[in-house]
Amino acid sequence: MKRLPVDTVKVDRSFVKTIAYDTADQTIIDAVTDLAHALGLSVVAEGIEPPAQAQTLTRIGVDYVQSFLYARPQPPEHLEA
């Protein structure tokens, strides 16, 4: 991670979708988040469905979420408004 020209790490939906009942996925997301933050990187998680997932990810320390829960994909000009 330190050698790649990135500033954000994305957590795949496959880990997020089972976060409510799979402690291994919670542990993986927690470890990835801690590692990314230690390297000065932001973390975004994708595919959040129920609000409880967003709450868990916030508790873990994920910086951003990407989800239909908040908004559908939009063209850039709509976001600027």
C-alpha positions in Angstrom: 0.0 0.0 0.0 2.8 2.4 0.7 4.3 2.0 -2.8 1.1 2.7 -4.7 0.2 6.2 -5.8 -3.1 6.3 -4.0 -4.7 8.4 -1.2 -7.8 6.2 -0.6 -8.4 2.6 0.0 -11.7 1.1 -0.9 -13.4 -1.7 1.1 -15.2 -4.0 -1.3 -18.9 -4.7 -0.9 -18.3 -8.4 -0.3 -16.9 -7.5 3.1 -19.5 -4.9 4.0 -22.6 -7.0 3.2 -21.8 -9.5 6.0 -20.5 -7.1 8.6 -23.6 -7.5 10.8 -22.9 -11.2 11.5 -19.4 -12.1 10.3 -16.9 -11.0 12.9 -14.1 -12.0 10.5 -15.2 -9.4 8.0 -15.5 -6.8 10.8 -11.9 -7.6 11.8 -10.7 -7.3 8.3 -12.3 -3.9 7.7 -11.0 -2.7 11.1 -7.5 -3.9 10.3 -7.6 -2.4 6.7 -8.9 0.9 8.2 -6.2 1.0 10.9 -3.4 0.2 8.4 -4.7 2.8 5.9 -4.9 5.5 8.5 -1.4 4.7 9.8 -0.2 5.3 6.2 -2.1 8.5 5.9 -4.7 7.1 3.6 -8.5 7.6 3.7 -10.9 4.6 3.6 -14.2 4.3 1.6 -16.6 1.4 2.0 -19.0 0.5 -0.8 -22.3 -1.2 -1.0 -23.8 -0.1 2.4 -27.5 -1.1 2.5 -29.1 -0.9 5.9 -28.2 2.1 8.1 -26.8 -0.3 10.8 -23.9 -1.1 8.4 -23.1 2.6 8.1 -23.2 2.9 11.9 -20.8 0.0 12.3 -18.4 1.4 9.6 -18.5 4.8 11.3 -17.6 3.2 14.6 -14.7 1.3 13.0 -13.5 4.6 11.6 -14.2 4.3 7.8 -14.0 7.9 6.4 -16.5 7.6 3.5 -19.3 5.4 2.4 -20.6 4.8 -1.2 -24.1 3.6 -1.3 -27.6 3.9 -2.8 -28.6 4.4 0.8 -27.5 8.0 0.5 -27.7 8.8 -3.2 -27.8 7.2 -6.7 -24.8 7.8 -9.0 -25.0 11.2 -10.6 -23.1 13.2 -13.2 -20.6 15.6 -11.8 -22.6 18.7 -12.8 -25.4 17.6 -10.5 -23.0 17.2 -7.6 -21.6 20.7 -8.0 -25.1 22.2 -7.5 
